[in-house]
Amino acid sequence: MDLSAAVLKNFPQLHRVDYLSLKRFKGMGESRSAAVVAGFELARRFAEPRDGRPVLDCATRVLEMFPPGVRCGRKEHFIAFFLNARRQMLACETISIGTLSTSLVHPREVFAPAIAHCAAALIVAHNHPSGDCTPSSEDREATRRLCRSGQLLGISLLDHLIVSESSFFSFKEHGLLA
């Protein structure tokens, strides 16, 4: 207790003191000084506000955010995930709901909300009710159009996922993003 009182008297703003100053103080030593400095660093980090937005930096993380009821739905749903520069999700929106085998999507419907959310990037995904995640020629063309549009607007298309109840296909992982 005497040592604590003496340290507090000599360092009134203890949270700003550095390891070397503490170590030179009589009775502190290396391990005590390191423990005090580490304790204040942990407290500082714990007190920092946390940003709870999910980071979508790989296909599996996107799949975690994909609505489960849509994955096994009977109609195609085209969904966009809007991201900031750190790939944190800003918003998720259903762009269109199609039929059993088609989903109409136009770049204007995808990028209008991206601009509104001030997104730096986006990931799009849609389900295939058939269960076959192989991209159709329409899927490939839509992806090319979205890539080109994103390049013009400065909003990167990071991936396009096709999902089913039990599997998925990633354009990025298959090297199919332009």
C-alpha positions in Angstrom: 0.0 0.0 0.0 2.9 2.3 0.8 4.4 1.7 -2.6 1.1 2.4 -4.4 0.7 5.6 -2.4 4.2 6.7 -3.3 3.8 5.9 -7.0 0.5 7.8 -7.2 2.1 10.8 -5.4 5.0 11.0 -7.8 2.9 10.2 -10.9 -0.5 11.9 -10.5 -1.5 10.9 -14.0 -0.4 7.3 -13.7 -2.3 6.3 -16.9 0.2 8.5 -18.9 3.4 7.2 -17.3 5.7 5.1 -19.4 7.4 1.8 -18.5 11.0 3.2 -18.1 9.9 5.9 -15.7 8.0 3.4 -13.5 10.9 0.9 -13.6 13.3 3.6 -12.2 11.0 4.2 -9.3 12.3 2.5 -6.1 10.4 -0.7 -5.4 8.8 -1.0 -8.8 11.2 -3.1 -10.8 10.7 -4.6 -14.3 7.8 -7.0 -13.7 5.7 -4.6 -11.6 6.2 -1.8 -14.1 5.3 -4.0 -17.0 2.2 -5.2 -15.2 1.0 -1.6 -14.4 1.7 -0.4 -17.9 0.0 -3.5 -19.4 -3.0 -3.0 -17.1 -3.5 0.6 -18.3 -3.1 -0.4 -21.9 -5.8 -3.1 -21.5 -8.1 -0.6 -19.8 -7.6 1.9 -22.6 -8.4 -0.7 -25.2 -11.4 -1.9 -23.3 -12.8 1.6 -23.0 -12.5 2.3 -26.7 -15.8 2.3 -28.5 -16.3 -1.0 -30.4 -17.6 -1.1 -33.9 -19.9 -4.1 -34.0 -20.4 -4.1 -37.8 -19.5 -7.4 -39.3 -16.5 -7.6 -41.6 -17.2 -9.4 -44.9 -13.7 -10.3 -46.1 -14.5 -13.8 -47.4 -17.3 -15.8 -48.9 -18.0 -17.7 -45.8 -18.6 -14.5 -43.8 -21.0 -13.3 -46.5 -22.8 -16.7 -46.2 -23.2 -16.1 -42.5 -25.1 -12.9 -43.3 -27.2 -14.3 -46.1 -30.8 -14.7 -44.9 -31.3 -18.4 -44.2 -34.9 -18.4 -45.5 -33.7 -17.1 -48.8 -31.0 -19.7 -49.3 -33.6 -22.4 -49.6 -36.4 -20.2 -51.1 -38.4 -21.0 -54.2 -37.7 -17.8 -56.0 -34.4 -16.1 -56.8 -33.5 -13.3 -54.5 -30.7 -10.9 -55.5 -29.1 -9.3 -52.4 -26.4 -6.7 -52.1 -24.1 -6.1 -49.1 -22.7 -2.6 -49.0 -19.3 -2.2 -47.4 -17.0 0.6 -46.2 -13.3 0.8 -47.0 -12.6 -1.7 -44.1 -15.0 -4.2 -45.6 -17.4 -3.7 -42.7 -21.1 -4.1 -43.6 -22.9 -0.8 -43.8 -26.2 -2.3 -45.1 -27.8 -5.2 -46.8 -30.7 -4.9 -49.3 -32.7 -7.2 -51.4 -32.4 -5.7 -54.9 -34.9 -7.9 -56.7 -37.0 -11.0 -56.3 -37.4 -13.0 -59.5 -39.0 -16.3 -60.5 -38.0 -19.9 -60.0 -35.1 -19.6 -62.5 -34.4 -15.9 -63.1 -33.7 -12.7 -61.2 -33.7 -9.4 -63.0 -30.9 -7.1 -61.9 -29.7 -3.9 -63.4 -26.6 -1.9 -62.3 -28.7 1.1 -61.5 -30.7 -0.8 -58.9 -27.5 -2.1 -57.3 -25.5 1.1 -57.3 -28.2 3.6 -56.3 -28.3 2.2 -52.7 -24.5 1.8 -52.7 -24.2 5.5 -53.4 -26.9 6.3 -50.8 -25.0 4.3 -48.2 -21.6 5.8 -49.2 -20.3 2.4 -49.9 -16.7 1.9 -50.9 -17.4 -1.7 -52.2 -20.1 -4.3 -52.4 -20.7 -8.0 -52.6 -23.7 -9.3 -54.3 -25.3 -12.7 -53.9 -28.3 -14.6 -55.2 -29.8 -18.0 -54.6 -30.5 -20.8 -57.1 -33.7 -22.6 -56.0 -32.7 -25.6 -58.1 -29.8 -26.3 -55.8 -27.2 -26.1 -58.6 -24.8 -23.2 -57.9 -23.2 -23.3 -61.4 -23.4 -19.8 -62.8 -25.5 -19.4 -65.9 -24.5 -17.2 -68.9 -26.9 -14.6 -67.5 -25.2 -14.7 -64.1 -21.8 -14.2 -65.8 -23.1 -11.3 -67.9 -24.7 -9.6 -64.9 -21.4 -9.9 -63.0 -19.4 -8.4 -65.9 -21.9 -5.5 -66.1 -21.7 -4.9 -62.4 -17.9 -5.0 -62.4 -17.8 -2.4 -65.2 -20.3 -0.2 -63.6 -18.5 -0.4 -60.2 -15.2 0.6 -61.9 -16.9 3.7 -63.4 -18.3 4.7 -60.1 -15.3 3.8 -58.0 -17.3 1.2 -56.0 -15.6 -2.1 -56.3 -17.6 -5.3 -56.8 -15.6 -7.7 -54.5 -17.5 -10.9 -55.2 -20.7 -12.4 -56.5 -22.0 -15.5 -54.7 -24.5 -18.0 -55.9 -26.0 -19.9 -53.0 -28.2 -22.9 -52.5 -29.4 -24.6 -49.3 -26.2 -26.7 -49.2 -23.5 -25.1 -51.3 -22.3 -21.9 -52.9 -20.2 -20.6 -55.8 -17.9 -17.6 -55.5 -17.0 -15.7 -58.7 -13.9 -14.3 -56.8 -12.7 -17.7 -55.7 -13.0 -19.0 -59.2 -11.2 -16.0 -60.7 -14.2 -14.8 -62.7 -14.3 -11.1 -61.6 -13.2 -8.8 -64.4 
